[in-house]
Amino acid sequence: REGENLVGAPAAMPWYQGPTVLDVLDAFDGEVPQVERPFRMPVQDVFKFTGNNDDRRIVAGTVTTGTVHVGDEILFLPSGKQTHVKSIEGFNRPPATSARAGEATGFTIAEQIYVTRGEIATRVGEPRPAVTSRIRANVFWLGRQALEPGHGYILKLGTARCTAHVEEIHRVIDASSLDADEVRQAVERHDVAEVTFKLDRAIAFDLHSYVAETSRFVIVDDYEIRGGGIIQEALPDHQEQARQKVLLRNAKWEPSTITGEQRASKYNQKAELLLITGAKDADRKNLGKRIETELFADGKVVYFLGIGSVLYGVDADIDHSVDNRKEHLRRTAEVANIMLDAGIILIVTAQDLTEDELALIGTSVDPDRIDVVWVGDRHKTDIPIDVHVPDDISPDEAVRLVTSRLQDRGVIFKPW
């Protein structure tokens, strides 16, 4: 108030030996410029060209932080696929050799790897984003209906989109009084809360203290934004060990000289893993073989992989006990990944798949290439499914249900 201790030692405060206000202000660390941070570019889309012998595949997005140059080695997360930047692309502008924070851009890659919207492009050698399907976050809730366990919400972070369930509400803060409640089981409108979310698939993100832009998310329910949040901690999940193996696999992967688009054009189909599951008494195998026969008759490249072929082949070195079920599924998913890379529609049956087991398979195989079919009573499972085949329909109707799904997804199509 009196101007003491602003820029010089205070004569009226001989007992004070600390810094002046100006000294404190000068000691603050300035915010690191966006271009000097690690490279982050959420993938918005992948554009493919076919006219005039133009075979470019441009990975497009807006550079959030950092800089990328032609020749840089790029890592995409959460998939863990690696390649090199071949060229920097832009619409109606001179050729460039780099792109920096704030620029909407695109780049072509040296190897034809399968990259999808929602991944984050990073530079090899720089600190990586975290990857997991469990996060601890601070949330501000705006929805009229409370945020609570037992309900599925859409979580959107950057260009990634997944389903999120509240696993635990740690505490709720009343925004008007700032009182904290650690026993509340729901987050009401205008409350701030610390929450653990379980996601239906792993996503890549940064912690807010490191790169704020890739730590912020919104929550959508019934097509409306109901809240937002900031990720504070990446929590371990059941797929962590398998994910590390997949990251190493993708880093060492030898891409084929034939692209996925070339195979799709040749076969008139897209690669897909058709997972047929259900209770023990469900006739999964018969349905799988019928679908294989139908698709093969239509000229598709399709294969039914019986679980016995895996158990007594790839898995011959491990015991066939319940304790090893997850390892069996992981190895089956690795076989599926190879066959999908070859452009094949692969049909696999498994009894009573759980949500965690489906997530495990989705660690090795891109979840966007998986269709889940549940045969029999739907009340026996809560996993997300794409097709339900009830007990009271004929085998022919069951096949039509599944093939219609594949047609709607653009997995199988007719030549032009």
Secondary structure, DSSP 8 states (H G I E B T S, - for coil): ---TTSSS--TT-TT--S--HHHHHHHS-----GGGS--BEEEEEEEE--GGG---EEEEEE--BSEEETT-EEEEETTTEEEEEEEEE-TTS--BSEEETT-EEEEEESS-----TT-EEEETTS---EEEEEEEEEEEE--SS-B-TT-EEEEEETTEEEEEEEEEEEEEE-TTT--EESS-SSB-TT-EEEEEEEEEEEEEE--TTT-GGGTEEEEEETTEEEEEEEEEEEE--TTHHHHHHHHHHHHH----SS-HHHHHHHHTB--EEEEEEE-TTS-HHHHHHHHHHHHHHTT--EEEE-HHHIIIIITTTS--SGGGHHHHHHHHHHHHHHHHHTT-EEEEEEES--HHHHHHHHHHS-GGGEEEEEES-GGG--S--SEEE-TTS-HHHHHHHHHHHHHHTTSB----
